[in-house]
Amino acid sequence: MAKKTLIAGFGEVMLRLAAPGRKRLAQALPGELTATYGGGEANVCAAVAALGGSARYLTVLPDNPVSKAFAAEMRALNVDASRIVYTKNGRMGIYFVEHGAAQRGSGVWYDREHSAIAEMAAEDYDFAAMLEGVTHLHITGITPALSCNAYRATLEMAKWAKKLNCTVSCDLNYRKKLWNWEPGTEKNVLAGRCMKEIVAFADIIIGNEADAADVFGIKPDCGDVEKGDLDAAAYLSVAQRLAEMFPQAKLIATTLRGSVSADFNYWGGMIYDCSNGESYLAPLDSNGKYEPYAIRDIVDRFGGGDSFSGSLIYALNSEKYAHPADAIKFAVAASCLKHSIEGDYNLISESEAVNLMKGNASGRVVR
């Protein structure tokens, strides 16, 4: 990681309440739920810090002990929490989680209306102070989906980042349960309109198998995401069309998840270099052919895409893995390992990611 690099993430963090093990909420309640924190941009910052990078998390939270406990957790993870804005308006959002099993998928239910970040007007931010010293800003499509205020704040944050010569990365991250804040407008239409403005400031565009289709109507030439049928090469056409839509973009990356069941996924990724039209897939077999990781017995897939974003950003800002071909290998390996960790955060070290990159996938005890 370059010495002067400081990666910031801006967005909403929530209290995550999960049914223990593979129970359904109806089985766990009344009773105890496991409380942790999670949010796309916070997850990215945690991943960067775990890998050894410098990260700062930017958000708006209610001034109460639950928020202060989150800030303390960020500091414990070596993430700078000093620029978090505390307010008397709004609340911390909550999301409820059920872990899937076999052919039953995982489930998420949001309770995040009127959260602090959704309520705060863009005019009330001090963007320059929040971004002081930052060299790379990461944003997603989740926060602007909350409210008009949150959309405008995300857009202004991106504008300020470019004004301050920061690199900007944006994960499209379409959430079909959100984008409800403009009555009479279809969710995907609202998302497409708003994200087109935001992504226009992004140097790096990130998505998953379905985001480009959901937000911008750009679909791969073949494959069926819902059936877990992915043709990795087909996603080159998606990247090329995104590059045409956003000519300022330098890199476009996507995760490639083939879902066999809730417990068994295939995992890989692709990055497209807009400057020369080259694309790179990972992981590759000994013959240089794309061969995704087979992740069996998944512990927790929540935050998998965020761990990819965080690891990719870390790699691109490093000296060792800055080339897109190396960055995608590193990001896919690190995010593959996230599926073995409970909670939203990817607490994987650089050496662990490198070991998997080198083919050490046996899971043997390291002594």
LOZA-844223 format. One line per 5 residues: number of its first residue (from 1); their letters; for each residue x, y, z of C-alpha. Coordinates in pm, 1 decimal. Example, Ala and Ser with C-alpha at 12.3 -4.5 7.8 and 13.67 -1.06 7.14 Angstrom:
# LOZA-844223
1> AS> 1230.0/-450.0/780.0 ~ 1367.0/-106.0/714.0 .
END
This chain:
# LOZA-844223
1> MAKKT> 0.0/0.0/0.0 ~ 139.0/338.6/-97.8 ~ 240.9/536.6/210.3 ~ 18.1/837.9/148.2 ~ -289.7/647.6/39.9 .
6> LIAGF> -604.5/701.5/247.5 ~ -917.9/520.4/132.6 ~ -1252.2/653.0/252.8 ~ -1595.8/498.5/226.5 ~ -1915.3/703.5/253.3 .
11> GEVML> -2253.8/549.0/325.7 ~ -2497.9/406.4/576.2 ~ -2410.4/151.1/840.2 ~ -2680.2/-55.4/1009.1 ~ -2729.5/-279.8/1306.0 .
16> RLAAP> -2745.7/-635.4/1175.3 ~ -2971.6/-874.1/1368.8 ~ -2927.2/-1233.3/1255.4 ~ -3106.6/-1552.3/1350.1 ~ -2845.4/-1786.5/1503.6 .
21> GRKRL> -2705.2/-2061.7/1283.2 ~ -2943.4/-2155.4/1004.2 ~ -3261.3/-2085.5/1197.8 ~ -3546.2/-1884.9/1053.1 ~ -3647.5/-1568.2/1234.3 .
26> AQALP> -3978.2/-1733.0/1325.7 ~ -3780.6/-2004.1/1504.8 ~ -3542.6/-1763.8/1679.3 ~ -3809.2/-1521.3/1801.2 ~ -3904.6/-1468.1/2071.2 .
31> GELTA> -3545.8/-1518.5/2178.1 ~ -3196.3/-1396.1/2103.3 ~ -3059.7/-1260.7/1776.5 ~ -2691.6/-1201.8/1701.6 ~ -2621.1/-829.5/1679.2 .
36> TYGGG> -2334.3/-701.4/1463.8 ~ -2289.0/-405.0/1229.4 ~ -2280.8/-394.6/853.6 ~ -2306.4/-168.7/552.9 ~ -2150.8/-178.9/207.6 .
41> EANVC> -1908.1/108.9/249.1 ~ -1817.1/23.2/609.5 ~ -1744.1/-332.4/496.1 ~ -1505.3/-197.8/233.0 ~ -1318.4/11.0/490.5 .
46> AAVAA> -1290.0/-286.2/725.9 ~ -1148.9/-501.7/444.7 ~ -891.1/-238.3/347.7 ~ -776.9/-198.2/708.8 ~ -753.7/-574.4/767.6 .
51> LGGSA> -527.5/-603.4/463.9 ~ -299.1/-334.7/606.6 ~ -425.0/-24.7/427.9 ~ -532.0/310.8/566.9 ~ -908.4/360.7/574.6 .
56> RYLTV> -1156.3/620.4/698.3 ~ -1528.4/564.5/732.6 ~ -1765.8/853.6/664.7 ~ -2129.4/843.1/769.6 ~ -2403.8/1015.7/968.2 .
61> LPDNP> -2531.7/852.9/1286.8 ~ -2762.0/938.3/1577.2 ~ -2577.0/1052.0/1886.4 ~ -2637.3/751.0/2110.8 ~ -2447.6/457.4/2269.5 .
66> VSKAF> -2525.4/214.8/1983.5 ~ -2358.7/448.9/1734.3 ~ -2064.8/509.6/1966.2 ~ -2018.3/132.3/2001.2 ~ -1997.2/107.3/1622.7 .
71> AAEMR> -1737.3/384.7/1608.3 ~ -1536.4/203.5/1876.1 ~ -1549.9/-113.4/1666.5 ~ -1423.0/78.7/1362.3 ~ -1131.2/212.6/1565.1 .
76> ALNVD> -1055.4/-138.5/1691.1 ~ -1035.4/-248.7/1327.8 ~ -789.5/36.2/1258.1 ~ -1044.4/235.1/1059.1 ~ -1045.4/612.4/1117.1 .
81> ASRIV> -1385.2/703.3/1263.6 ~ -1297.8/1063.2/1354.9 ~ -1503.6/1223.3/1075.8 ~ -1832.4/1047.4/1152.6 ~ -2108.4/1307.1/1187.9 .
86> YTKNG> -2340.1/1269.0/1488.0 ~ -2685.9/1421.7/1482.2 ~ -2999.4/1441.7/1695.4 ~ -3216.0/1364.0/1392.1 ~ -3292.6/1014.4/1265.8 .
91> RMGIY> -3185.9/672.6/1382.3 ~ -2951.7/387.4/1297.2 ~ -3103.4/156.1/1039.4 ~ -3153.0/-213.0/1113.4 ~ -3156.6/-518.4/893.5 .
96> FVEHG> -3268.1/-868.1/984.4 ~ -3090.3/-1171.9/842.2 ~ -3169.5/-1536.4/786.2 ~ -2887.7/-1755.4/661.4 ~ -2998.4/-1989.2/385.5 .
101> AAQRG> -2920.0/-2359.2/363.8 ~ -2920.4/-2604.0/75.2 ~ -3181.3/-2483.7/-176.6 ~ -3328.8/-2220.6/61.3 ~ -3171.6/-1885.0/-7.1 .
106> SGVWY> -3064.5/-1633.9/255.5 ~ -3302.1/-1347.5/334.9 ~ -3269.0/-980.6/431.4 ~ -3541.6/-750.8/566.7 ~ -3474.6/-379.3/611.6 .
111> DREHS> -3596.4/-145.1/885.2 ~ -3413.3/171.4/785.9 ~ -3674.7/438.6/715.9 ~ -3581.0/782.9/851.1 ~ -3224.2/685.1/933.5 .
116> AIAEM> -2985.3/967.4/1020.0 ~ -2808.6/960.2/684.6 ~ -3140.8/953.3/499.6 ~ -3261.2/1259.2/689.6 ~ -2953.8/1481.0/665.6 .
121> AAEDY> -2957.9/1736.2/383.2 ~ -2655.4/1764.2/155.3 ~ -2618.1/2130.8/255.9 ~ -2545.6/2026.7/615.8 ~ -2227.5/1831.3/532.9 .
126> DFAAM> -1874.9/1967.9/549.2 ~ -1747.6/1760.3/258.1 ~ -1403.1/1922.1/251.5 ~ -1339.0/1836.8/617.5 ~ -1464.7/1480.6/578.4 .
131> LEGVT> -1238.8/1425.2/276.9 ~ -929.8/1594.5/419.0 ~ -625.3/1382.0/334.3 ~ -831.3/1126.0/140.2 ~ -683.6/995.4/-186.7 .
136> HLHIT> -954.8/744.4/-279.6 ~ -1329.7/765.0/-215.1 ~ -1557.6/462.0/-237.4 ~ -1934.7/498.6/-273.3 ~ -2215.4/262.4/-368.3 .
141> GITPA> -2567.2/256.4/-506.3 ~ -2709.0/160.6/-167.2 ~ -2697.6/496.6/10.6 ~ -2859.3/701.8/-271.4 ~ -3139.7/444.3/-273.7 .
146> LSCNA> -3247.3/553.3/76.8 ~ -3382.2/902.2/15.1 ~ -3347.2/1210.4/-201.2 ~ -3127.3/1362.3/70.3 ~ -2895.0/1060.1/71.2 .
151> YRATL> -2880.0/1060.0/-308.9 ~ -2787.5/1428.3/-319.8 ~ -2527.3/1382.3/-44.3 ~ -2365.3/1092.4/-231.9 ~ -2356.3/1294.2/-553.1 .
156> EMAKW> -2203.8/1596.2/-378.1 ~ -1949.7/1376.1/-200.8 ~ -1838.7/1238.6/-538.4 ~ -1817.0/1590.2/-685.4 ~ -1606.0/1710.6/-392.4 .
161> AKKLN> -1377.9/1407.2/-419.8 ~ -1303.6/1485.4/-783.1 ~ -1251.2/1852.2/-694.6 ~ -989.2/1736.4/-441.4 ~ -824.4/1505.2/-700.3 .
166> CTVSC> -934.4/1181.7/-532.1 ~ -981.5/861.0/-723.0 ~ -1347.3/756.6/-700.6 ~ -1480.3/401.6/-710.7 ~ -1850.7/318.8/-722.3 .
171> DLNYR> -2017.9/-16.1/-665.8 ~ -2354.8/-13.2/-844.9 ~ -2506.7/-234.9/-572.8 ~ -2871.0/-232.9/-681.3 ~ -3115.0/-316.4/-399.5 .
176> KKLWN> -3464.3/-387.2/-530.8 ~ -3617.1/-345.4/-183.2 ~ -3499.0/16.9/-180.4 ~ -3540.3/309.3/-425.8 ~ -3886.5/387.7/-288.0 .
181> WEPGT> -3843.1/759.8/-231.6 ~ -4000.5/897.9/-550.2 ~ -4364.2/781.4/-565.1 ~ -4483.6/708.1/-916.3 ~ -4136.4/628.0/-1051.4 .
186> EKNVL> -4032.2/266.7/-1111.4 ~ -3743.6/165.1/-886.4 ~ -3506.0/68.2/-1164.9 ~ -3588.7/387.8/-1355.3 ~ -3511.5/601.8/-1050.0 .
191> AGRCM> -3193.7/404.3/-984.8 ~ -3080.6/438.9/-1345.6 ~ -3140.4/814.6/-1351.0 ~ -2964.1/884.2/-1020.5 ~ -2676.5/641.9/-1065.1 .
196> KEIVA> -2599.9/777.0/-1411.3 ~ -2524.3/1112.9/-1246.5 ~ -2316.5/958.6/-967.7 ~ -2122.0/708.5/-1177.8 ~ -2020.6/992.2/-1412.9 .
201> FADII> -1763.9/1083.3/-1144.0 ~ -1628.2/729.2/-1098.6 ~ -1283.3/623.0/-1214.8 ~ -1357.6/262.5/-1117.6 ~ -1698.9/100.6/-1166.4 .
206> IGNEA> -1776.7/-220.1/-977.0 ~ -2078.6/-447.9/-992.7 ~ -2201.3/-803.2/-966.8 ~ -2360.9/-1031.1/-1223.4 ~ -2692.6/-843.5/-1225.4 .
211> DAADV> -2621.2/-480.8/-1128.3 ~ -2554.1/-344.1/-1476.6 ~ -2876.4/-502.2/-1602.4 ~ -3086.3/-378.3/-1310.4 ~ -2953.7/-22.4/-1309.2 .
216> FGIKP> -2867.8/49.9/-1673.1 ~ -3039.2/-229.5/-1866.3 ~ -2705.5/-371.9/-1983.2 ~ -2718.2/-751.0/-1996.6 ~ -2452.5/-1008.5/-2088.3 .
221> DCGDV> -2491.6/-1183.2/-2421.9 ~ -2570.4/-1515.9/-2255.4 ~ -2606.5/-1686.6/-1916.7 ~ -2878.9/-1684.5/-1654.0 ~ -2783.1/-1528.7/-1319.2 .
226> EKGDL> -3092.3/-1657.1/-1138.7 ~ -3004.6/-2014.9/-1235.2 ~ -2638.1/-1971.5/-1142.7 ~ -2543.5/-2005.0/-1509.2 ~ -2263.1/-1760.8/-1585.1 .
231> DAAAY> -2056.7/-1724.6/-1901.0 ~ -1758.7/-1523.9/-1779.9 ~ -1655.8/-1415.3/-2128.8 ~ -2001.5/-1266.9/-2191.0 ~ -1940.3/-1005.7/-1922.2 .
236> LSVAQ> -1675.8/-844.0/-2141.0 ~ -1956.7/-701.3/-2352.3 ~ -2117.6/-557.2/-2035.4 ~ -1791.8/-384.7/-1939.3 ~ -1746.2/-248.6/-2289.1 .
241> RLAEM> -2094.5/-98.9/-2293.5 ~ -2044.2/54.5/-1949.3 ~ -1718.4/205.7/-2076.0 ~ -1906.1/360.2/-2367.5 ~ -2170.4/501.2/-2131.7 .
246> FPQAK> -1908.5/638.1/-1889.6 ~ -1603.5/745.6/-2092.7 ~ -1427.3/887.0/-1785.2 ~ -1400.0/537.9/-1630.3 ~ -1057.1/378.9/-1621.9 .
251> LIATT> -1144.6/32.4/-1489.0 ~ -1464.5/-173.4/-1471.9 ~ -1480.0/-480.5/-1249.2 ~ -1742.2/-742.3/-1178.0 ~ -1776.2/-1036.8/-946.8 .
256> LRGSV> -1888.7/-1363.8/-1103.7 ~ -2095.6/-1574.4/-866.6 ~ -2240.3/-1906.5/-977.1 ~ -2490.6/-2013.5/-712.7 ~ -2545.2/-2388.7/-694.1 .
261> SADFN> -2710.4/-2361.7/-352.8 ~ -2696.6/-2146.1/-41.2 ~ -2402.0/-2356.6/75.0 ~ -2214.4/-2397.5/-253.7 ~ -2112.4/-2114.8/-485.8 .
266> YWGGM> -1857.6/-2069.5/-761.1 ~ -1665.7/-1743.5/-727.6 ~ -1454.2/-1539.9/-965.0 ~ -1418.1/-1196.3/-1117.5 ~ -1324.1/-990.5/-1419.3 .
271> IYDCS> -1167.9/-647.7/-1467.0 ~ -1167.3/-443.5/-1786.4 ~ -899.3/-184.5/-1859.3 ~ -1076.5/94.0/-2049.2 ~ -748.2/246.6/-2169.3 .
276> NGESY> -643.0/-49.2/-2383.0 ~ -953.2/-269.5/-2406.5 ~ -783.7/-556.8/-2222.0 ~ -981.6/-774.9/-1981.4 ~ -854.6/-1007.3/-1711.9 .
281> LAPLD> -1032.9/-1296.8/-1541.3 ~ -949.9/-1465.5/-1211.2 ~ -882.0/-1721.5/-1091.6 ~ -704.2/-1908.9/-1370.7 ~ -594.7/-2271.1/-1390.0 .
286> SNGKY> -240.0/-2382.8/-1474.9 ~ -318.7/-2340.5/-1844.9 ~ -439.5/-1983.8/-1803.6 ~ -807.0/-2075.4/-1842.1 ~ -1072.3/-1924.0/-1616.6 .
291> EPYAI> -1162.4/-2165.3/-1336.0 ~ -1368.4/-2014.0/-1051.0 ~ -1315.5/-2106.0/-688.4 ~ -1560.3/-2370.4/-568.4 ~ -1679.0/-2247.4/-228.1 .
296> RDIVD> -1851.7/-2530.5/-45.3 ~ -1999.7/-2512.3/305.0 ~ -2036.1/-2132.1/302.9 ~ -2025.5/-1980.7/652.6 ~ -2158.0/-1632.2/563.8 .
301> RFGGG> -2189.4/-1481.2/216.6 ~ -2313.3/-1139.7/334.2 ~ -2051.7/-877.6/253.1 ~ -1889.5/-1092.8/-14.7 ~ -1922.3/-828.7/-284.3 .
306> DSFSG> -1801.6/-557.0/-47.9 ~ -1495.9/-764.8/40.4 ~ -1422.0/-787.6/-333.6 ~ -1447.1/-408.2/-366.3 ~ -1228.6/-344.7/-62.6 .
311> SLIYA> -964.3/-594.5/-170.1 ~ -963.1/-461.1/-526.0 ~ -922.7/-101.8/-407.2 ~ -642.8/-206.9/-171.7 ~ -464.6/-394.3/-451.3 .
316> LNSEK> -493.5/-112.1/-705.2 ~ -346.7/130.0/-449.8 ~ -59.5/-103.5/-365.7 ~ 281.5/-139.8/-524.2 ~ 267.1/-520.0/-560.7 .
321> YAHPA> -75.2/-571.2/-717.1 ~ -151.8/-242.8/-894.7 ~ -168.8/-395.3/-1243.3 ~ -530.9/-492.2/-1319.3 ~ -433.2/-854.9/-1389.0 .
326> DAIKF> -277.5/-884.1/-1043.9 ~ -543.0/-676.6/-869.4 ~ -827.2/-899.1/-986.5 ~ -643.9/-1213.8/-874.5 ~ -588.6/-1064.3/-531.4 .
331> AVAAS> -943.4/-932.8/-495.2 ~ -1107.3/-1259.6/-596.1 ~ -887.3/-1461.9/-359.3 ~ -945.6/-1231.9/-62.6 ~ -1321.8/-1216.7/-120.6 .
336> CLKHS> -1339.3/-1592.8/-167.3 ~ -1204.8/-1627.7/186.2 ~ -1472.4/-1387.5/317.3 ~ -1726.7/-1667.7/270.5 ~ -1557.3/-1848.5/560.5 .
341> IEGDY> -1610.2/-1563.3/810.4 ~ -1920.6/-1476.8/1012.7 ~ -2046.5/-1120.5/993.3 ~ -2021.1/-855.7/723.1 ~ -1650.2/-776.7/759.4 .
346> NLISE> -1371.9/-955.7/573.1 ~ -1105.3/-1003.1/840.2 ~ -849.6/-1149.8/600.4 ~ -482.2/-1055.3/597.4 ~ -277.9/-990.3/285.0 .
351> SEAVN> -71.9/-1304.8/341.7 ~ -385.4/-1521.5/360.4 ~ -510.2/-1380.3/30.1 ~ -169.4/-1435.4/-129.5 ~ -158.0/-1796.3/-9.3 .
356> LMKGN> -486.0/-1868.1/-184.7 ~ -364.8/-1686.6/-496.5 ~ -70.1/-1926.7/-499.1 ~ -304.2/-2225.3/-488.8 ~ -288.0/-2309.1/-118.5 .
361> ASGRV> -656.0/-2394.5/-81.9 ~ -644.6/-2703.5/139.0 ~ -746.6/-2524.4/459.3 ~ -470.9/-2699.5/655.5 ~ -368.1/-2571.9/996.5 .
366> VR> -93.6/-2307.2/978.3 ~ 157.0/-2355.3/1261.0 .
END
